[in-house]
Amino acid sequence: MFKLTNIPNILTLLRILIIPVIIIFLEIGDEFYNWLSLLLYTVACISDFLDGYLARKFEIESSFGRFLDPIADKILVVSIIFILVSNSVIVGFFVYPALIIVIREILVSGLRDFFSHSSETLLVTNLSKWKTLIQMFSLGFLIVGKNFETSFILYTGFFGLTIASVMTIHTGYIYFKKNLRLFK
C-alpha cells in the first residue's frame, strides 16, 4: 500500500537506483548522454532535498530514512567524482579539492556510524547545507562542461568544486569541534 510515510524513503531509494544509470551515461561520454546524466543527476539532487523536507514537514522521519539518506547522498557525490576523475574531466590540481570532499564524506560517515550506538545526535551546520548546494551545482557543471566549446562552464565547475572543498575543510572543523563532546 502506498502511504505518505513511504514517499521520503521511496525518493531515497530512487536516488540510489538512478546512480548506476548516471554512471553508464557518463561512461558513454557522448554529448547527448552527458545531458541525460545531468538531468538524472538533477533529479537525484532534488530528491535529496525533497525527501528530507517531506519527512520533516509531515513528521514522518523513519529509522530507515535516517540510515539510508546520508548513504545515498555520499554514494551519489563520490560516484560522480570518481567517474569525472576516471573520464579525465577532473584533472590536475582539481583532483585535490575532489579528494578533500571524498575524504570528508568518509570521515563523516565513520563518525555517524561510531555514534549510531549512542543516544547522542551529531550536529550539522547550515554552512554544510550551503557547501552541499555548491558541491551539487559544481558537479552538474562538470558533468556537461566538455559539451561546450568554451571552457567557461568547466572552469565554473572547477571553481565551485574548489570553493566547496574549502567549505568542506571549514565545516568539517566545525563539525568535529561541535561534536567533540561526544568523544568524552
C-alpha positions in Angstrom: 0.0 0.0 0.0 1.3 3.4 -0.9 1.4 5.8 2.1 2.6 9.3 2.6 5.1 7.9 5.1 6.8 5.9 2.3 7.4 8.9 0.0 10.8 10.1 1.6 12.1 6.5 1.6 11.0 5.9 -2.0 12.7 9.1 -3.0 15.9 8.0 -1.3 15.7 4.6 -3.0 15.1 6.3 -6.3 18.2 8.3 -5.9 20.3 5.2 -5.3 18.8 3.5 -8.3 19.5 6.5 -10.6 23.2 6.5 -9.7 24.2 3.5 -11.9 22.3 5.0 -14.9 24.1 8.3 -14.5 27.4 6.4 -14.4 26.6 4.4 -17.5 25.6 7.6 -19.4 28.8 9.4 -18.3 30.8 6.4 -19.4 29.3 6.6 -22.9 30.7 10.1 -22.9 28.5 11.4 -25.8 27.2 14.9 -25.5 23.6 13.7 -25.5 24.2 11.2 -22.7 26.1 13.9 -20.7 22.9 16.0 -20.8 20.8 12.9 -19.8 23.3 12.4 -16.9 22.8 16.0 -15.9 19.1 15.6 -16.0 19.2 12.4 -13.8 21.7 14.0 -11.5 19.4 17.0 -11.1 16.5 14.6 -10.3 18.7 12.9 -7.7 19.8 16.2 -6.1 16.2 17.4 -6.0 15.1 14.1 -4.4 17.8 14.7 -1.8 16.2 17.9 -0.8 12.6 16.7 -1.2 12.9 13.5 0.9 14.3 15.4 3.9 11.8 18.2 3.5 8.8 15.9 3.3 10.0 13.8 6.2 10.4 16.8 8.5 7.3 18.7 7.3 4.9 15.8 7.8 6.8 14.4 10.7 7.3 11.1 9.0 11.0 10.5 9.6 12.0 6.9 9.9 15.0 4.9 11.1 15.3 3.6 7.6 15.4 7.1 6.1 17.9 8.4 8.8 20.1 5.4 7.9 19.8 5.4 4.1 19.5 9.1 3.2 23.1 10.1 4.1 24.4 6.9 2.5 22.6 7.7 -0.7 24.0 11.3 -0.7 27.5 10.0 -0.2 27.2 7.3 -2.9 25.9 10.0 -5.4 28.7 12.5 -4.7 31.5 10.0 -4.5 30.4 8.1 -7.6 30.1 11.3 -9.7 33.5 12.5 -8.5 35.2 9.1 -9.3 33.7 8.9 -12.8 34.6 12.5 -13.6 38.2 11.8 -12.4 38.2 8.5 -14.3 37.0 10.2 -17.5 39.6 13.0 -17.2 37.1 15.7 -16.5 38.5 16.4 -13.1 42.3 16.6 -13.7 45.5 18.2 -12.3 45.2 20.4 -9.3 41.4 20.0 -9.2 41.8 16.3 -8.2 42.8 17.6 -4.7 39.5 19.5 -4.0 37.6 16.4 -5.2 39.8 14.2 -2.9 39.1 16.5 0.1 35.4 16.2 -0.5 35.6 12.4 -0.7 37.7 12.1 2.5 35.2 14.3 4.4 32.4 12.1 3.2 34.2 9.0 4.5 35.1 10.7 7.8 31.6 12.0 8.5 30.2 8.5 7.6 32.6 7.0 10.1 31.6 9.4 12.8 27.9 8.8 12.2 28.5 5.1 12.4 30.6 5.5 15.5 27.8 7.5 17.3 24.9 5.5 15.9 25.1 3.3 19.0 24.7 6.2 21.4 21.7 8.3 22.2 23.6 11.4 21.0 22.9 13.1 17.7 25.6 14.7 15.6 25.1 18.4 15.0 25.1 19.7 11.4 25.6 23.3 10.4 23.7 25.5 7.9 27.1 26.2 6.3 27.3 22.5 5.5 24.0 22.8 3.6 25.5 25.6 1.5 28.6 23.5 0.9 26.4 20.7 -0.3 24.5 23.1 -2.7 27.7 24.5 -4.2 29.1 21.0 -4.5 26.0 19.7 -6.3 26.0 22.7 -8.7 29.7 22.3 -9.4 29.4 18.6 -10.2 26.5 19.4 -12.5 28.7 22.0 -14.4 31.4 19.4 -14.6 29.1 16.7 -16.0 28.3 18.8 -19.1 31.4 21.0 -19.1 33.0 19.3 -22.1 29.9 19.8 -24.1 30.7 23.4 -24.6 33.3 24.9 -27.0 34.3 27.4 -24.3 35.9 26.3 -21.1 33.8 28.7 -19.0 31.3 26.0 -17.8 34.1 23.6 -17.0 36.0 26.2 -15.1 32.9 27.3 -13.3 32.6 23.7 -12.1 36.2 23.6 -11.0 35.9 26.9 -9.2 32.8 25.7 -7.4 34.4 22.4 -6.5 37.4 24.3 -5.0 35.1 26.6 -3.0 33.1 23.5 -1.8 36.4 21.8 -0.7 37.4 24.9 1.3 34.0 24.9 2.8 34.3 21.2 3.4 37.5 21.7 5.5 35.9 24.6 7.4 32.6 22.8 8.0 34.5 19.6 8.9 36.4 21.5 11.5 33.2 23.0 12.9 31.5 19.6 12.8 34.3 17.9 14.8 34.5 20.8 17.2 30.8 20.9 17.9 30.6 17.1 18.3 33.9 16.8 20.3 31.8 16.5 23.5 30.6 13.1 22.2 34.1 11.7 22.4 34.3 12.2 26.2 
